[in-house]
Amino acid sequence: MDVSHVSTLRVAFTPAHIQLTCDGVYLALPKTRTVIGVWSLQDLSYKVGTLNPCK
């Protein structure tokens, strides 16, 4: 299985201050200073999206 990037979300804060988060279905972790990646654990090749509250 290959993991591929589908989309990103920009955030208004530094994701470095965010810990890895997992609820058993989704996994969220910081990718860059302003992007948080969210993946489905049921299919790691599918990226749910990114968080962008600063539009």
C-alpha distance matrix in Angstrom:
0.0 3.8 6.6 9.6 13.2 15.1 18.4 20.6 23.7 26.8 28.7 32.4 31.9 30.2 26.7 27.4 29.7 26.9 25.2 21.6 21.9 20.0 21.5 19.0 17.5 17.0 16.6 18.9 19.6 21.7 20.2 23.6 27.3 27.2 23.6 21.7 18.1 17.2 13.7 13.3 12.3 11.8 8.9 7.8 7.1 10.8 13.4 16.6 18.9 21.2 24.7 27.7 31.0 33.0 33.6
3.8 0.0 3.8 6.3 10.1 12.4 15.7 17.8 21.1 24.0 26.2 29.8 29.5 27.7 24.5 25.2 27.8 25.3 23.9 20.6 21.2 20.0 21.8 19.9 18.3 17.0 16.1 17.7 17.9 19.4 17.5 20.6 24.4 24.3 20.8 19.4 15.9 15.7 12.7 13.3 13.0 13.3 9.9 7.7 6.0 9.8 11.7 15.3 16.9 19.0 22.6 25.3 28.8 30.5 31.0
6.6 3.8 0.0 3.8 7.0 9.6 12.5 14.3 17.5 20.3 22.4 26.1 25.7 24.0 20.8 21.8 24.3 21.8 20.7 17.4 18.1 17.2 19.3 17.9 16.1 14.2 13.0 14.2 14.4 15.9 14.0 17.3 20.9 20.7 17.1 15.7 12.1 12.0 9.4 10.8 11.1 12.1 8.9 5.8 4.4 7.4 8.4 12.1 13.4 15.3 18.8 21.6 25.1 26.8 27.4
9.6 6.3 3.8 0.0 3.8 6.4 9.5 11.8 15.3 18.2 20.8 24.5 24.6 23.2 20.3 21.7 24.4 22.1 21.6 18.7 19.2 18.8 20.8 19.9 17.6 15.3 14.3 14.7 14.9 15.7 13.3 16.2 19.8 19.1 15.6 14.8 11.4 11.8 9.9 11.8 13.2 14.1 10.7 8.0 5.4 7.0 7.3 11.1 11.7 13.6 17.3 19.6 23.3 24.7 24.9
13.2 10.1 7.0 3.8 0.0 3.8 6.0 8.1 11.7 14.6 17.4 21.0 21.4 20.3 17.7 19.5 22.2 20.0 20.1 17.6 18.2 18.3 20.4 20.2 17.8 15.0 13.8 13.3 13.4 13.5 11.0 13.5 16.9 15.8 12.3 11.9 8.9 10.1 9.4 12.0 14.2 15.6 12.5 9.9 7.9 7.8 6.3 9.5 9.0 10.5 14.2 16.1 19.9 21.1 21.2
15.1 12.4 9.6 6.4 3.8 0.0 3.8 7.2 10.7 14.0 17.0 20.7 21.7 21.2 18.8 21.1 23.5 21.1 21.5 19.1 19.1 19.0 20.5 20.4 17.6 14.9 14.5 14.0 14.8 15.2 13.1 15.3 18.3 16.4 12.9 12.5 9.7 10.0 9.7 11.8 14.7 15.5 12.6 11.0 8.7 7.1 5.5 7.7 7.1 9.4 13.1 14.8 18.5 19.9 19.5
18.4 15.7 12.5 9.5 6.0 3.8 0.0 3.8 7.1 10.4 13.5 17.1 18.4 18.3 16.3 19.0 21.2 19.0 20.1 18.2 18.2 18.7 20.3 20.9 18.2 15.0 14.5 13.1 13.7 13.5 11.6 13.3 15.7 13.4 10.1 10.2 8.2 9.2 10.3 12.9 16.2 17.5 15.1 13.4 11.9 9.7 6.9 7.6 5.2 6.5 9.9 11.2 14.9 16.1 15.7
20.6 17.8 14.3 11.8 8.1 7.2 3.8 0.0 3.8 6.8 9.9 13.5 14.7 14.6 12.8 15.7 17.8 16.0 17.5 16.2 16.5 17.8 19.7 20.9 18.6 15.1 14.0 11.6 11.7 10.7 9.1 10.2 12.2 9.6 6.4 7.1 6.4 8.6 10.9 14.1 17.1 19.1 17.2 15.1 14.3 12.3 8.8 9.0 5.6 4.3 7.2 8.2 12.1 13.0 13.2
23.7 21.1 17.5 15.3 11.7 10.7 7.1 3.8 0.0 3.8 6.5 10.2 11.8 12.5 11.2 14.6 16.1 14.4 16.5 15.8 15.8 17.5 19.2 21.1 19.0 15.4 14.4 11.5 11.7 10.4 10.0 10.4 11.2 7.9 5.5 6.3 7.4 9.2 12.4 15.4 18.5 20.7 19.4 17.5 17.3 14.9 11.2 10.3 6.5 3.5 4.2 4.5 8.3 9.4 10.1
26.8 24.0 20.3 18.2 14.6 14.0 10.4 6.8 3.8 0.0 3.8 6.9 8.9 9.9 9.7 13.1 14.6 13.7 16.5 16.7 17.1 19.4 21.4 23.6 21.9 18.2 16.8 13.4 12.8 10.6 10.3 9.4 9.0 5.3 4.9 7.2 9.7 12.1 15.5 18.7 21.6 24.0 22.8 20.7 20.6 18.5 14.8 13.9 10.3 6.9 5.8 4.1 7.1 6.9 8.3
28.7 26.2 22.4 20.8 17.4 17.0 13.5 9.9 6.5 3.8 0.0 3.8 5.5 7.4 7.7 11.3 11.9 11.3 14.5 15.4 15.8 18.5 20.4 23.1 21.9 18.3 16.8 13.1 12.4 10.2 11.2 10.1 8.6 5.2 6.1 7.4 10.8 12.9 16.6 19.7 22.3 25.0 24.3 22.2 22.7 20.5 16.8 15.6 12.2 8.6 6.0 4.5 5.6 5.7 8.7
32.4 29.8 26.1 24.5 21.0 20.7 17.1 13.5 10.2 6.9 3.8 0.0 3.8 7.1 9.0 12.1 12.0 12.3 16.0 17.6 18.1 21.2 23.0 26.0 25.0 21.5 19.9 16.2 15.2 12.8 14.0 12.2 9.6 6.9 9.3 10.8 14.4 16.5 20.2 23.2 25.7 28.5 28.0 25.9 26.5 24.3 20.6 19.3 16.0 12.3 9.4 7.4 6.5 5.1 8.7
31.9 29.5 25.7 24.6 21.4 21.7 18.4 14.7 11.8 8.9 5.5 3.8 0.0 3.8 6.3 8.8 8.4 9.4 13.1 15.3 16.2 19.7 21.8 24.9 24.4 20.9 18.9 15.1 13.5 11.0 12.8 11.0 7.9 6.7 9.2 10.3 14.1 16.3 20.0 23.1 25.1 28.2 27.9 25.5 26.5 24.7 21.0 20.0 17.0 13.3 10.6 9.8 9.4 8.8 12.5
30.2 27.7 24.0 23.2 20.3 21.2 18.3 14.6 12.5 9.9 7.4 7.1 3.8 0.0 3.8 5.3 6.0 7.7 11.2 13.5 15.2 18.8 21.5 24.2 24.1 20.5 17.9 14.1 11.7 8.7 10.4 8.4 5.2 5.8 8.3 9.4 13.1 15.8 19.2 22.5 24.1 27.5 27.0 24.3 25.4 24.1 20.4 20.1 17.3 13.6 11.8 11.8 12.3 11.9 15.3
26.7 24.5 20.8 20.3 17.7 18.8 16.3 12.8 11.2 9.7 7.7 9.0 6.3 3.8 0.0 3.8 5.1 5.0 8.1 9.8 11.7 15.2 18.0 20.6 20.5 16.9 14.1 10.4 7.9 5.1 7.7 7.0 5.7 6.2 6.8 6.5 9.9 12.4 15.7 19.0 20.4 23.8 23.4 20.7 22.1 20.9 17.4 17.2 14.8 11.4 10.1 11.4 12.5 13.1 16.4
27.4 25.2 21.8 21.7 19.5 21.1 19.0 15.7 14.6 13.1 11.3 12.1 8.8 5.3 3.8 0.0 3.8 5.4 7.6 9.8 12.6 16.2 19.4 21.8 22.2 18.8 15.6 12.2 9.0 6.3 8.6 7.8 6.5 8.8 9.6 9.4 12.3 14.8 17.6 20.9 21.7 25.3 25.0 22.0 23.6 23.0 19.6 19.9 17.8 14.7 13.8 15.1 16.3 16.6 19.9
29.7 27.8 24.3 24.4 22.2 23.5 21.2 17.8 16.1 14.6 11.9 12.0 8.4 6.0 5.1 3.8 0.0 3.8 6.6 9.9 12.0 15.8 18.6 21.5 22.2 19.0 16.1 12.9 10.4 8.7 11.8 11.2 9.4 10.9 11.9 11.1 14.1 16.0 18.9 21.9 22.6 26.2 26.4 23.8 25.7 24.7 21.4 21.1 19.2 16.0 14.4 15.7 16.0 16.7 20.2
26.9 25.3 21.8 22.1 20.0 21.1 19.0 16.0 14.4 13.7 11.3 12.3 9.4 7.7 5.0 5.4 3.8 0.0 3.8 6.7 8.3 12.1 14.9 17.7 18.4 15.3 12.5 9.3 7.4 6.9 10.6 11.2 10.4 11.0 10.9 8.9 11.5 12.7 15.6 18.3 19.0 22.6 23.0 20.6 22.7 21.6 18.4 17.9 16.4 13.5 12.1 14.2 14.8 16.3 19.7
25.2 23.9 20.7 21.6 20.1 21.5 20.1 17.5 16.5 16.5 14.5 16.0 13.1 11.2 8.1 7.6 6.6 3.8 0.0 3.8 6.1 9.7 12.8 15.3 16.6 13.8 10.8 8.5 6.8 7.8 11.4 13.0 13.0 14.0 13.1 10.5 11.9 12.6 14.7 17.1 17.0 20.8 21.5 19.1 21.7 21.0 18.1 18.0 17.2 15.0 14.2 16.9 17.8 19.7 22.9
21.6 20.6 17.4 18.7 17.6 19.1 18.2 16.2 15.8 16.7 15.4 17.6 15.3 13.5 9.8 9.8 9.9 6.7 3.8 0.0 3.8 6.8 10.4 12.3 13.5 10.7 7.4 5.9 4.7 7.4 10.6 13.1 14.2 14.8 13.0 9.8 10.0 10.1 11.6 13.7 13.4 17.2 17.9 15.5 18.3 17.8 15.3 15.4 15.3 13.7 13.8 17.1 18.5 20.7 23.5
21.9 21.2 18.1 19.2 18.2 19.1 18.2 16.5 15.8 17.1 15.8 18.1 16.2 15.2 11.7 12.6 12.0 8.3 6.1 3.8 0.0 3.8 6.9 9.4 10.6 8.1 5.8 5.1 6.4 9.7 12.8 15.5 16.5 16.3 14.2 10.6 10.4 9.2 10.6 12.0 11.8 15.4 16.7 15.0 18.0 16.9 14.6 14.0 14.3 13.2 13.1 16.6 17.8 20.5 23.1
20.0 20.0 17.2 18.8 18.3 19.0 18.7 17.8 17.5 19.4 18.5 21.2 19.7 18.8 15.2 16.2 15.8 12.1 9.7 6.8 3.8 0.0 3.8 5.7 7.2 5.7 4.5 6.4 8.8 12.5 15.1 18.3 19.7 19.3 16.7 12.9 11.8 9.5 9.6 9.8 9.0 12.3 14.2 13.2 16.5 15.5 13.9 13.3 14.6 14.5 14.9 18.6 20.0 23.0 25.3
21.5 21.8 19.3 20.8 20.4 20.5 20.3 19.7 19.2 21.4 20.4 23.0 21.8 21.5 18.0 19.4 18.6 14.9 12.8 10.4 6.9 3.8 0.0 3.8 5.5 5.8 7.0 9.2 12.2 15.8 18.4 21.5 22.7 21.9 19.3 15.5 14.3 11.3 11.1 10.2 9.4 11.9 14.5 14.5 17.8 16.3 15.2 13.8 15.7 16.0 16.2 19.9 20.9 24.3 26.3
19.0 19.9 17.9 19.9 20.2 20.4 20.9 20.9 21.1 23.6 23.1 26.0 24.9 24.2 20.6 21.8 21.5 17.7 15.3 12.3 9.4 5.7 3.8 0.0 3.8 6.0 7.6 10.9 13.8 17.6 19.7 23.1 24.9 24.2 21.2 17.5 15.5 12.4 11.0 9.1 7.2 9.1 12.2 12.7 16.2 15.2 15.0 14.2 16.7 17.7 18.6 22.4 23.8 27.1 28.9
17.5 18.3 16.1 17.6 17.8 17.6 18.2 18.6 19.0 21.9 21.9 25.0 24.4 24.1 20.5 22.2 22.2 18.4 16.6 13.5 10.6 7.2 5.5 3.8 0.0 3.8 7.0 10.3 13.7 17.3 18.9 22.4 24.3 23.2 20.0 16.4 14.0 10.4 8.6 6.0 5.3 6.7 9.6 10.6 13.7 12.2 12.1 11.0 13.9 15.5 16.7 20.5 22.1 25.5 26.9
17.0 17.0 14.2 15.3 15.0 14.9 15.0 15.1 15.4 18.2 18.3 21.5 20.9 20.5 16.9 18.8 19.0 15.3 13.8 10.7 8.1 5.7 5.8 6.0 3.8 0.0 3.8 6.6 10.2 13.6 15.2 18.6 20.6 19.4 16.2 12.5 10.2 6.7 5.6 4.6 5.4 8.1 9.7 9.5 12.4 10.6 9.5 8.4 10.7 11.9 13.3 17.1 19.0 22.2 23.7
16.6 16.1 13.0 14.3 13.8 14.5 14.5 14.0 14.4 16.8 16.8 19.9 18.9 17.9 14.1 15.6 16.1 12.5 10.8 7.4 5.8 4.5 7.0 7.6 7.0 3.8 0.0 3.8 6.8 10.4 12.2 15.6 17.7 17.1 13.9 10.3 8.1 5.6 5.2 6.4 6.6 10.1 11.0 9.4 12.4 11.3 9.5 9.5 10.9 11.2 12.6 16.4 18.5 21.4 23.2
18.9 17.7 14.2 14.7 13.3 14.0 13.1 11.6 11.5 13.4 13.1 16.2 15.1 14.1 10.4 12.2 12.9 9.3 8.5 5.9 5.1 6.4 9.2 10.9 10.3 6.6 3.8 0.0 3.8 7.1 9.3 12.4 14.1 13.4 10.5 6.7 5.5 4.3 6.4 9.0 10.1 13.5 13.8 11.8 14.1 12.7 9.9 9.6 9.6 8.7 9.6 13.3 15.4 17.9 20.1
19.6 17.9 14.4 14.9 13.4 14.8 13.7 11.7 11.7 12.8 12.4 15.2 13.5 11.7 7.9 9.0 10.4 7.4 6.8 4.7 6.4 8.8 12.2 13.8 13.7 10.2 6.8 3.8 0.0 3.8 6.4 9.4 11.2 11.4 8.8 5.6 5.5 6.7 8.9 12.0 12.7 16.3 16.1 13.4 15.4 14.7 11.7 12.2 11.4 9.7 10.5 13.7 15.9 17.8 20.2
21.7 19.4 15.9 15.7 13.5 15.2 13.5 10.7 10.4 10.6 10.2 12.8 11.0 8.7 5.1 6.3 8.7 6.9 7.8 7.4 9.7 12.5 15.8 17.6 17.3 13.6 10.4 7.1 3.8 0.0 3.8 5.9 7.5 8.0 6.1 4.3 6.1 8.9 11.5 15.0 16.2 19.6 18.9 15.9 17.3 16.6 13.3 13.9 12.1 9.6 10.1 12.4 14.7 15.9 18.4
20.2 17.5 14.0 13.3 11.0 13.1 11.6 9.1 10.0 10.3 11.2 14.0 12.8 10.4 7.7 8.6 11.8 10.6 11.4 10.6 12.8 15.1 18.4 19.7 18.9 15.2 12.2 9.3 6.4 3.8 0.0 3.8 7.1 7.8 5.5 5.4 6.1 9.6 11.8 15.5 16.9 20.0 18.6 15.3 16.0 15.7 12.5 13.9 11.8 9.6 11.1 13.0 15.9 16.6 18.6
23.6 20.6 17.3 16.2 13.5 15.3 13.3 10.2 10.4 9.4 10.1 12.2 11.0 8.4 7.0 7.8 11.2 11.2 13.0 13.1 15.5 18.3 21.5 23.1 22.4 18.6 15.6 12.4 9.4 5.9 3.8 0.0 3.8 5.4 5.1 7.1 9.1 12.8 15.3 19.1 20.6 23.7 22.3 19.0 19.4 18.9 15.6 16.7 14.1 11.3 12.0 12.8 15.4 15.2 17.4
27.3 24.4 20.9 19.8 16.9 18.3 15.7 12.2 11.2 9.0 8.6 9.6 7.9 5.2 5.7 6.5 9.4 10.4 13.0 14.2 16.5 19.7 22.7 24.9 24.3 20.6 17.7 14.1 11.2 7.5 7.1 3.8 0.0 3.8 6.1 8.4 11.5 14.9 17.9 21.6 23.2 26.5 25.3 22.3 22.8 22.0 18.4 18.9 16.0 12.7 12.2 12.3 14.2 13.4 16.0
27.2 24.3 20.7 19.1 15.8 16.4 13.4 9.6 7.9 5.3 5.2 6.9 6.7 5.8 6.2 8.8 10.9 11.0 14.0 14.8 16.3 19.3 21.9 24.2 23.2 19.4 17.1 13.4 11.4 8.0 7.8 5.4 3.8 0.0 3.8 6.9 10.2 13.4 16.8 20.3 22.5 25.5 24.3 21.6 21.9 20.5 16.8 16.8 13.5 10.0 9.1 8.7 10.7 10.0 12.4
23.6 20.8 17.1 15.6 12.3 12.9 10.1 6.4 5.5 4.9 6.1 9.3 9.2 8.3 6.8 9.6 11.9 10.9 13.1 13.0 14.2 16.7 19.3 21.2 20.0 16.2 13.9 10.5 8.8 6.1 5.5 5.1 6.1 3.8 0.0 3.8 6.5 9.9 13.1 16.7 19.0 21.8 20.6 17.9 18.2 16.7 13.0 13.2 10.0 6.7 7.0 7.8 10.8 11.2 13.1
21.7 19.4 15.7 14.8 11.9 12.5 10.2 7.1 6.3 7.2 7.4 10.8 10.3 9.4 6.5 9.4 11.1 8.9 10.5 9.8 10.6 12.9 15.5 17.5 16.4 12.5 10.3 6.7 5.6 4.3 5.4 7.1 8.4 6.9 3.8 0.0 3.8 6.7 10.1 13.6 15.7 18.7 17.9 15.4 16.3 14.7 11.1 10.9 8.4 5.4 5.9 8.5 11.2 12.7 14.9
18.1 15.9 12.1 11.4 8.9 9.7 8.2 6.4 7.4 9.7 10.8 14.4 14.1 13.1 9.9 12.3 14.1 11.5 11.9 10.0 10.4 11.8 14.3 15.5 14.0 10.2 8.1 5.5 5.5 6.1 6.1 9.1 11.5 10.2 6.5 3.8 0.0 3.8 6.6 10.3 12.5 15.3 14.2 11.6 12.5 11.0 7.5 8.0 6.4 5.0 7.5 10.6 13.7 15.6 17.1
17.2 15.7 12.0 11.8 10.1 10.0 9.2 8.6 9.2 12.1 12.9 16.5 16.3 15.8 12.4 14.8 16.0 12.7 12.6 10.1 9.2 9.5 11.3 12.4 10.4 6.7 5.6 4.3 6.7 8.9 9.6 12.8 14.9 13.4 9.9 6.7 3.8 0.0 3.8 7.0 9.5 12.2 11.6 9.8 11.2 9.2 6.0 5.5 5.5 5.9 8.1 11.8 14.5 17.1 18.5
13.7 12.7 9.4 9.9 9.4 9.7 10.3 10.9 12.4 15.5 16.6 20.2 20.0 19.2 15.7 17.6 18.9 15.6 14.7 11.6 10.6 9.6 11.1 11.0 8.6 5.6 5.2 6.4 8.9 11.5 11.8 15.3 17.9 16.8 13.1 10.1 6.6 3.8 0.0 3.8 6.2 8.7 7.9 6.1 8.0 6.4 4.4 5.3 7.3 9.1 11.8 15.3 18.2 20.8 21.9
13.3 13.3 10.8 11.8 12.0 11.8 12.9 14.1 15.4 18.7 19.7 23.2 23.1 22.5 19.0 20.9 21.9 18.3 17.1 13.7 12.0 9.8 10.2 9.1 6.0 4.6 6.4 9.0 12.0 15.0 15.5 19.1 21.6 20.3 16.7 13.6 10.3 7.0 3.8 0.0 3.8 5.3 5.5 5.7 8.1 6.3 6.3 6.3 9.6 12.0 14.4 17.9 20.5 23.4 24.3
12.3 13.0 11.1 13.2 14.2 14.7 16.2 17.1 18.5 21.6 22.3 25.7 25.1 24.1 20.4 21.7 22.6 19.0 17.0 13.4 11.8 9.0 9.4 7.2 5.3 5.4 6.6 10.1 12.7 16.2 16.9 20.6 23.2 22.5 19.0 15.7 12.5 9.5 6.2 3.8 0.0 3.8 5.4 5.6 9.1 8.7 9.4 10.1 13.1 15.1 17.4 21.1 23.5 26.4 27.6
11.8 13.3 12.1 14.1 15.6 15.5 17.5 19.1 20.7 24.0 25.0 28.5 28.2 27.5 23.8 25.3 26.2 22.6 20.8 17.2 15.4 12.3 11.9 9.1 6.7 8.1 10.1 13.5 16.3 19.6 20.0 23.7 26.5 25.5 21.8 18.7 15.3 12.2 8.7 5.3 3.8 0.0 3.8 6.5 9.1 8.7 10.6 11.1 14.7 17.3 19.7 23.2 25.7 28.7 29.6
8.9 9.9 8.9 10.7 12.5 12.6 15.1 17.2 19.4 22.8 24.3 28.0 27.9 27.0 23.4 25.0 26.4 23.0 21.5 17.9 16.7 14.2 14.5 12.2 9.6 9.7 11.0 13.8 16.1 18.9 18.6 22.3 25.3 24.3 20.6 17.9 14.2 11.6 7.9 5.5 5.4 3.8 0.0 3.8 5.4 5.6 8.4 10.0 13.3 16.2 19.2 22.5 25.4 28.1 28.6
7.8 7.7 5.8 8.0 9.9 11.0 13.4 15.1 17.5 20.7 22.2 25.9 25.5 24.3 20.7 22.0 23.8 20.6 19.1 15.5 15.0 13.2 14.5 12.7 10.6 9.5 9.4 11.8 13.4 15.9 15.3 19.0 22.3 21.6 17.9 15.4 11.6 9.8 6.1 5.7 5.6 6.5 3.8 0.0 3.8 5.3 6.9 9.5 12.2 14.5 17.6 21.0 24.1 26.5 27.3
7.1 6.0 4.4 5.4 7.9 8.7 11.9 14.3 17.3 20.6 22.7 26.5 26.5 25.4 22.1 23.6 25.7 22.7 21.7 18.3 18.0 16.5 17.8 16.2 13.7 12.4 12.4 14.1 15.4 17.3 16.0 19.4 22.8 21.9 18.2 16.3 12.5 11.2 8.0 8.1 9.1 9.1 5.4 3.8 0.0 3.8 6.5 9.7 12.0 14.7 18.2 21.1 24.5 26.6 26.9
10.8 9.8 7.4 7.0 7.8 7.1 9.7 12.3 14.9 18.5 20.5 24.3 24.7 24.1 20.9 23.0 24.7 21.6 21.0 17.8 16.9 15.5 16.3 15.2 12.2 10.6 11.3 12.7 14.7 16.6 15.7 18.9 22.0 20.5 16.7 14.7 11.0 9.2 6.4 6.3 8.7 8.7 5.6 5.3 3.8 0.0 3.8 6.2 8.9 12.1 15.5 18.4 21.6 23.9 24.1
13.4 11.7 8.4 7.3 6.3 5.5 6.9 8.8 11.2 14.8 16.8 20.6 21.0 20.4 17.4 19.6 21.4 18.4 18.1 15.3 14.6 13.9 15.2 15.0 12.1 9.5 9.5 9.9 11.7 13.3 12.5 15.6 18.4 16.8 13.0 11.1 7.5 6.0 4.4 6.3 9.4 10.6 8.4 6.9 6.5 3.8 0.0 3.8 5.5 8.4 11.9 14.8 18.1 20.3 20.7
16.6 15.3 12.1 11.1 9.5 7.7 7.6 9.0 10.3 13.9 15.6 19.3 20.0 20.1 17.2 19.9 21.1 17.9 18.0 15.4 14.0 13.3 13.8 14.2 11.0 8.4 9.5 9.6 12.2 13.9 13.9 16.7 18.9 16.8 13.2 10.9 8.0 5.5 5.3 6.3 10.1 11.1 10.0 9.5 9.7 6.2 3.8 0.0 3.8 7.1 10.0 12.9 15.8 18.5 18.8
18.9 16.9 13.4 11.7 9.0 7.1 5.2 5.6 6.5 10.3 12.2 16.0 17.0 17.3 14.8 17.8 19.2 16.4 17.2 15.3 14.3 14.6 15.7 16.7 13.9 10.7 10.9 9.6 11.4 12.1 11.8 14.1 16.0 13.5 10.0 8.4 6.4 5.5 7.3 9.6 13.1 14.7 13.3 12.2 12.0 8.9 5.5 3.8 0.0 3.7 7.0 9.5 12.7 15.1 15.3
21.2 19.0 15.3 13.6 10.5 9.4 6.5 4.3 3.5 6.9 8.6 12.3 13.3 13.6 11.4 14.7 16.0 13.5 15.0 13.7 13.2 14.5 16.0 17.7 15.5 11.9 11.2 8.7 9.7 9.6 9.6 11.3 12.7 10.0 6.7 5.4 5.0 5.9 9.1 12.0 15.1 17.3 16.2 14.5 14.7 12.1 8.4 7.1 3.7 0.0 3.8 6.5 9.9 12.0 12.9
24.7 22.6 18.8 17.3 14.2 13.1 9.9 7.2 4.2 5.8 6.0 9.4 10.6 11.8 10.1 13.8 14.4 12.1 14.2 13.8 13.1 14.9 16.2 18.6 16.7 13.3 12.6 9.6 10.5 10.1 11.1 12.0 12.2 9.1 7.0 5.9 7.5 8.1 11.8 14.4 17.4 19.7 19.2 17.6 18.2 15.5 11.9 10.0 7.0 3.8 0.0 3.8 6.5 9.1 10.6
27.7 25.3 21.6 19.6 16.1 14.8 11.2 8.2 4.5 4.1 4.5 7.4 9.8 11.8 11.4 15.1 15.7 14.2 16.9 17.1 16.6 18.6 19.9 22.4 20.5 17.1 16.4 13.3 13.7 12.4 13.0 12.8 12.3 8.7 7.8 8.5 10.6 11.8 15.3 17.9 21.1 23.2 22.5 21.0 21.1 18.4 14.8 12.9 9.5 6.5 3.8 0.0 3.8 5.6 6.8
31.0 28.8 25.1 23.3 19.9 18.5 14.9 12.1 8.3 7.1 5.6 6.5 9.4 12.3 12.5 16.3 16.0 14.8 17.8 18.5 17.8 20.0 20.9 23.8 22.1 19.0 18.5 15.4 15.9 14.7 15.9 15.4 14.2 10.7 10.8 11.2 13.7 14.5 18.2 20.5 23.5 25.7 25.4 24.1 24.5 21.6 18.1 15.8 12.7 9.9 6.5 3.8 0.0 3.8 5.9
33.0 30.5 26.8 24.7 21.1 19.9 16.1 13.0 9.4 6.9 5.7 5.1 8.8 11.9 13.1 16.6 16.7 16.3 19.7 20.7 20.5 23.0 24.3 27.1 25.5 22.2 21.4 17.9 17.8 15.9 16.6 15.2 13.4 10.0 11.2 12.7 15.6 17.1 20.8 23.4 26.4 28.7 28.1 26.5 26.6 23.9 20.3 18.5 15.1 12.0 9.1 5.6 3.8 0.0 3.8
33.6 31.0 27.4 24.9 21.2 19.5 15.7 13.2 10.1 8.3 8.7 8.7 12.5 15.3 16.4 19.9 20.2 19.7 22.9 23.5 23.1 25.3 26.3 28.9 26.9 23.7 23.2 20.1 20.2 18.4 18.6 17.4 16.0 12.4 13.1 14.9 17.1 18.5 21.9 24.3 27.6 29.6 28.6 27.3 26.9 24.1 20.7 18.8 15.3 12.9 10.6 6.8 5.9 3.8 0.0
